[in-house]
Amino acid sequence: MSFLKLLVTDVVNNPQNKRKGRGITRLDDICARPPSMGKIKIMLNEYGQPIGDNSRRFSSFIGCQVRNIISVACVDWRLVDAEKKYEVWTLIKVMY
C-alpha cells in the first residue's frame, strides 16, 4: 500500500475526527437550582414583556421547559392540552 492510501484510510476510519454536534440546551445553572435559593428576578416593560439582564435567559428557560413537556411535533400552541400548558406555567413560576 502506498503512504497516501494509508493516510486517507486512517483519516476516514479514525473515530477521533468525528464531530460531536451541538446537543440539547439544558440550562443546568437554572434548572438545577434548589428552591431554597430563591427566585430569579426579571423586569417587565409596560407591555408585560421581559427586559433587562435576565430576559434572554428567561426566554431560553421557557423554551427548554416547553420542549421537555410538549412534543416538538405539535404544530399549533392552541392545540396543546390545557393541563400541559398549566404544567409548564407552574414550573416557570417556581424558578422566576
Secondary structure, DSSP 8 states (H G I E B T S, - for coil): --HHHHHHHHHHH-GGG----------HHHHT--GGG-----EE-TTS-EESTTHHHHHHHHHHHHHHHS-TT---GGGS-HHHHHHHHHHHHHH-
